[in-house]
Amino acid sequence: MPPRAQHHTALLMLVLANLFWGLSFPLIKALGVEHARLIPESSSWFITAMCIAPRFLIGVVFMWAISRSQLADASRNEIRQGMFLGVSASCGMLFQTDGLQFTSASTSAFLTQFYALMIPLYLALRSRRWPAPVVWVCSLLVLAGVAVLSGFNFAELHLGRGELETLISSGFFMWQILVLEHKGFAGNRVLPVTTVMFAVEAVVFTLMALATAPTPGAVLVPWTSLPWLAFTIVLTGFCTIGSFTLMNKWQPSITATEAGLIYCTEPIFTSVMALFLPGIFSAWAGFHYANETLTANLLIGGSLITAANVLIQLRPPKPVAG
């Protein structure tokens, strides 16, 4: 495939990955509501672990089934990259989830996307070359878009435990993006890398579920619920296997700066799907989860994020040697 065509394909595939991640938020919310109905004494940590661990357990079994031949001769470099991706994603999720207990959802959404600014700053320090002005303009446009989209209030910002942990999580998500761009991992096959990544996350969040369960048998209770199983299967198929495979396969074809901006489109898809999916989930599963409403924040915030991604494609940054 010609380089330009490959670049365009990568952009489209990563937008698709973000669409799947956008779907994950109403799905996880529905999972949490169903879980709380099944086990009312659950802590927020146990609910979180049981929303995440099953998707990676099922995901790693599926990935192993389709990549056994490649796993048999997986290189040390592929295993190393998969472990780095698994550790960075796991740490990012853990700090983001814990931080959310101590700050507002809007602040968490805003600070999580801070890697859009952190990536060009890190690359500038590493290469000792200041990024082009368009990179900073696009990064600020994205942050402004996320701030508007999430309803973030700058007057309420203070650096407490929740805010600091959310910034740390953004750093781990930045590391994940940079690991995929690193030239030392060029040529690695996506299937073994993704399988190792899923295995790491499955271990981390299964241990977390076992450690936070109110009773030893509580980890088995959600598996008896048809709605919980259905939500988990969709979350695993589209938002885990689909999205992370697309990310690991196609992100190396663009720069880390471009990737950081594209990943900020996720809140747009989340906001759009939250307008109608909660009602569908509620009607089928028999619980209450209200649709959100269309607001000016969605239109303005979405427009700013889209403008940033269009602008960066008009003046794409040059790759920085990894």
C-alpha positions in Angstrom: 0.0 0.0 0.0 1.4 3.5 -0.9 2.5 5.5 2.2 -0.1 8.1 1.7 -2.9 5.6 1.3 -1.6 3.7 4.3 -1.6 6.9 6.3 -5.3 7.6 5.4 -6.3 4.0 6.2 -4.6 4.3 9.6 -6.5 7.4 10.4 -9.8 5.9 9.5 -9.1 2.7 11.5 -8.1 4.7 14.5 -11.3 6.7 14.3 -13.2 3.4 14.2 -11.3 2.3 17.3 -12.4 5.5 19.0 -16.0 4.8 18.0 -15.7 1.4 19.7 -14.2 3.0 22.8 -17.0 5.5 22.8 -19.5 2.6 22.9 -17.6 1.2 25.9 -18.7 4.0 28.2 -22.5 3.4 28.1 -21.8 -0.3 28.1 -19.7 -0.1 31.2 -22.2 2.1 32.9 -25.0 -0.4 32.1 -22.7 -3.2 33.4 -22.2 -1.3 36.6 -25.9 -0.8 37.1 -26.6 -4.5 36.5 -23.8 -5.5 38.8 -25.0 -3.3 41.6 -28.5 -4.8 41.2 -27.0 -8.3 41.4 -24.6 -7.7 44.4 -25.7 -4.5 46.2 -22.9 -4.8 48.8 -20.3 -4.4 46.1 -17.7 -1.7 46.5 -17.0 0.6 43.6 -13.5 -1.1 43.2 -15.1 -4.5 42.9 -17.6 -3.3 40.3 -14.8 -1.7 38.3 -12.7 -4.8 38.4 -15.6 -7.0 37.3 -16.4 -4.6 34.4 -12.8 -4.8 33.2 -11.4 -8.3 34.1 -13.9 -10.4 32.1 -13.4 -8.5 28.9 -9.6 -9.2 29.0 -10.1 -12.8 30.2 -12.4 -13.6 27.3 -10.2 -11.4 25.0 -7.0 -13.3 25.8 -8.7 -16.7 25.2 -10.0 -15.5 21.8 -6.7 -14.0 20.8 -4.8 -17.1 21.9 -7.2 -19.2 19.7 -6.6 -17.2 16.6 -2.9 -16.6 17.1 -1.5 -19.9 18.5 0.8 -20.4 15.6 2.3 -16.9 15.9 2.5 -17.2 19.7 4.5 -20.4 19.4 7.3 -18.5 17.8 6.7 -15.0 19.3 9.9 -13.0 19.5 11.3 -11.6 22.7 10.6 -8.1 21.2 7.0 -8.9 20.6 6.5 -10.2 24.2 8.4 -7.2 25.5 6.1 -4.7 23.6 3.0 -6.6 24.7 4.1 -6.5 28.4 4.8 -2.7 28.1 1.4 -2.1 26.6 -0.3 -4.2 29.2 1.4 -2.5 32.1 0.9 1.0 30.7 -2.8 0.4 30.0 -3.4 -1.3 33.3 -1.7 1.4 35.3 -3.6 4.1 33.3 -7.0 2.5 34.1 -6.2 2.0 37.7 -5.0 5.5 38.4 -7.9 6.9 36.3 -10.5 4.8 38.2 -9.1 5.6 41.6 -8.8 9.3 40.8 -12.4 9.4 39.7 -13.4 8.6 43.3 -11.9 11.9 44.4 -12.7 14.3 41.6 -15.6 15.1 39.3 -16.3 13.2 36.1 -15.8 16.4 34.0 -12.4 17.1 35.6 -11.4 13.4 35.0 -12.5 13.6 31.3 -10.5 16.8 30.8 -7.3 15.8 32.6 -7.2 12.3 31.1 -6.9 13.9 27.6 -3.9 15.9 28.7 -1.6 13.5 26.8 -2.6 15.5 23.7 -0.4 18.2 25.1 2.1 16.0 27.0 3.1 14.0 23.9 4.4 17.0 21.8 6.1 18.4 24.9 7.9 15.1 25.6 8.9 14.7 22.0 10.2 18.3 22.0 12.4 17.6 25.0 13.6 14.3 23.7 14.6 15.6 20.2 15.5 19.1 21.4 13.4 20.4 18.6 10.4 22.6 19.2 7.2 21.3 17.5 5.6 23.3 14.7 3.1 26.0 15.9 0.3 24.0 14.3 0.9 21.2 16.8 0.4 23.4 19.8 -2.6 25.1 18.2 -4.2 21.6 17.5 -3.4 20.4 21.0 -5.0 23.5 22.6 -8.0 23.2 20.4 -8.5 19.5 21.5 -8.1 20.4 25.2 -10.6 23.3 24.7 -13.0 20.9 22.9 -12.8 18.3 25.7 -13.3 21.0 28.3 -16.4 22.2 26.6 -17.7 18.7 25.9 -17.2 17.5 29.5 -18.6 20.8 31.1 -15.3 21.3 32.8 -15.1 24.4 35.1 -11.6 25.9 35.4 -12.7 27.8 38.5 -13.2 24.6 40.4 -9.8 23.0 39.5 -7.4 22.2 42.3 -4.6 19.7 42.4 -5.9 17.2 45.0 -5.5 13.4 45.0 -8.0 12.8 42.3 -6.5 15.4 39.9 -3.0 14.2 40.5 -3.9 10.5 39.9 -5.8 11.4 36.8 -2.7 13.3 35.4 -0.6 10.2 36.3 -3.1 8.0 34.3 -2.7 10.4 31.4 1.0 9.9 31.6 0.6 6.1 31.4 -1.7 6.5 28.4 0.9 8.6 26.8 3.5 5.9 27.4 1.2 3.4 25.7 1.0 5.6 22.6 4.8 6.1 22.5 5.4 2.4 22.9 3.4 1.8 19.7 5.3 4.4 17.9 8.8 3.3 19.0 10.9 2.2 16.0 12.5 -0.5 18.1 9.2 -2.4 17.9 8.8 -1.9 14.1 7.9 -5.2 12.4 6.3 -6.8 15.4 3.2 -8.8 14.6 -0.1 -7.4 16.0 -1.6 -10.7 17.2 1.1 -11.9 19.6 1.6 -8.4 20.9 -2.1 -7.9 21.6 -2.4 -11.3 23.2 0.4 -10.6 25.6 -1.1 -7.2 26.3 -4.5 -8.7 27.1 -2.9 -11.4 29.3 -1.2 -8.8 31.5 -4.4 -6.8 31.9 -6.4 -10.0 32.6 -4.0 -11.0 35.4 -4.0 -7.4 36.9 -7.8 -7.0 37.0 -8.6 -10.6 38.0 -6.4 -10.2 41.0 -8.1 -6.9 41.7 -11.5 -8.5 41.5 -10.6 -11.3 43.8 -9.0 -8.9 46.3 -12.1 -6.6 46.4 -14.9 -9.1 46.3 -17.2 -8.9 49.3 -17.3 -12.8 49.4 -15.3 -15.4 47.5 -18.3 -16.5 45.5 -19.2 -12.9 44.4 -17.0 -13.1 41.4 -19.2 -15.8 39.9 -22.6 -14.2 40.5 -22.6 -11.7 37.5 -22.0 -14.6 35.1 -25.5 -15.9 35.9 -27.1 -12.7 34.5 -28.0 -12.7 30.8 -27.9 -8.8 30.5 -24.5 -8.8 32.2 -23.2 -11.5 29.9 -24.6 -9.8 26.8 -23.0 -6.4 27.7 -19.7 -8.1 28.5 -19.6 -10.0 25.2 -20.3 -6.8 23.2 -17.7 -4.9 25.3 -15.2 -7.6 24.7 -15.8 -8.0 20.9 -16.0 -4.4 19.8 -14.4 -2.3 22.6 -11.5 -4.6 23.6 -10.6 -7.1 20.8 -11.7 -4.7 18.0 -10.4 -1.4 19.3 -7.1 -2.5 20.7 -6.2 -4.7 17.7 -7.0 -1.7 15.5 -4.8 0.6 17.7 -1.9 -1.8 17.8 -2.1 -2.5 14.1 -2.5 1.0 12.7 -1.2 3.5 15.2 2.5 2.9 14.1 1.6 4.2 10.7 1.1 7.7 12.0 2.9 10.0 14.5 2.4 9.9 18.2 1.2 13.5 18.1 -1.5 12.7 15.5 -2.5 9.6 17.5 -2.9 11.7 20.7 -5.2 14.1 18.9 -7.3 11.4 17.2 -7.8 9.6 20.5 -9.5 12.7 21.9 -12.4 12.1 19.5 -13.5 9.3 21.9 -15.6 11.7 24.1 -17.5 12.8 21.0 -18.6 9.3 20.2 -19.4 8.7 23.8 -21.6 11.8 24.0 -23.5 10.9 20.8 -24.2 7.3 21.9 -25.3 8.4 25.4 -28.2 10.2 23.7 -30.0 6.9 22.8 -28.2 3.7 24.0 -29.0 4.0 27.7 -32.8 3.9 26.9 -32.3 0.8 24.7 -30.2 -1.0 27.4 -32.7 -0.1 30.1 -35.7 -1.3 28.1 -34.0 -4.7 27.4 -32.3 -5.3 30.7 -35.1 -4.0 33.0 -33.3 -1.3 34.9 -33.3 2.5 34.9 -30.5 4.2 32.9 -31.6 7.5 31.4 -30.6 8.9 28.0 -28.5 12.1 28.0 -29.7 15.1 26.1 -28.3 17.0 23.2 -26.5 20.2 24.3 -24.5 23.0 22.8 -21.5 21.6 24.6 -21.6 18.5 22.4 -21.8 20.6 19.2 -19.2 23.1 20.2 -16.8 20.7 21.9 -17.1 18.2 19.0 -16.5 20.9 16.5 -13.2 22.0 18.2 -11.9 18.5 18.4 -12.8 17.8 14.8 -11.2 21.1 13.7 -7.9 20.2 15.5 -7.8 16.8 13.7 -8.5 18.3 10.3 -5.9 21.0 10.8 -3.2 18.5 11.9 -3.8 16.6 8.7 -3.3 19.7 6.6 0.1 20.2 8.2 1.1 16.8 9.6 4.1 16.7 11.9 7.3 14.9 10.9 7.9 11.6 12.7 10.5 11.8 15.5 13.0 9.0 15.7 12.3 6.6 18.5 
